[in-house]
């Protein structure tokens, strides 16, 4: 995904069903996923800001990096 700065990757687990949701805050404001995207190993739902990763496989590694423009 294109953005100037990716924040720390946050992994959240739904306590009710055990689903894992990975969130990557992004800068600048307005960096979002639109439209939603589907890949064999993950889904990227539409977001207003940042990236949400819904893995479809057990071992999915999500990385965030910062780069200067």
C-alpha positions in Angstrom: 0.0 0.0 0.0 1.2 3.5 -0.7 1.7 5.9 2.1 4.5 8.0 3.5 4.5 6.5 7.0 3.2 3.2 8.2 2.7 3.1 12.0 3.3 0.1 14.3 1.4 -3.0 13.3 -1.4 -3.8 15.8 -2.8 -7.3 16.1 -6.1 -7.7 17.7 -8.0 -10.9 18.6 -11.8 -11.0 18.9 -12.4 -12.5 22.3 -15.7 -13.9 21.3 -14.7 -16.0 18.2 -10.9 -15.7 18.1 -10.6 -14.0 14.8 -7.4 -12.0 14.2 -7.5 -8.5 12.8 -4.3 -6.7 11.9 -4.4 -2.8 11.8 -1.7 -0.6 10.3 -2.2 3.2 11.0 -1.0 5.2 8.0 0.1 8.8 7.3 -0.7 11.1 5.8 -4.4 11.5 6.7 -6.5 10.2 3.9 -4.3 7.1 3.2 -7.0 4.4 3.0 -8.1 1.3 1.3 -10.8 1.9 -1.3 -12.3 -0.1 -2.7 -12.1 -3.3 -0.6 -9.7 -5.9 -2.0 -9.6 -9.7 -1.8 -6.6 -11.9 -2.2 -6.1 -15.6 -1.7 -4.4 -15.2 1.7 -6.1 -12.1 3.0 -8.9 -9.5 2.7 -8.4 -5.8 2.9 -11.8 -4.2 3.8 -12.5 -0.6 2.7 -11.2 1.9 5.3 -11.4 5.6 5.9 -7.8 5.8 7.3 -5.1 3.2 7.5 -5.2 -0.5 6.6 -7.1 -3.4 8.1 -5.9 -6.9 7.2 -8.1 -9.9 7.7 -6.0 -13.0 7.2 -7.3 -16.2 5.6 -4.3 -18.2 6.5 -2.7 -19.0 9.9 0.7 -17.6 9.3 0.5 -14.2 7.6 3.3 -11.7 8.3 2.3 -8.0 8.1 5.1 -5.5 8.1 5.1 -1.7 8.2 7.9 0.6 7.1 8.5 4.3 6.8 10.0 5.9 3.8 10.9 9.5 3.0 9.6 11.2 -0.2 
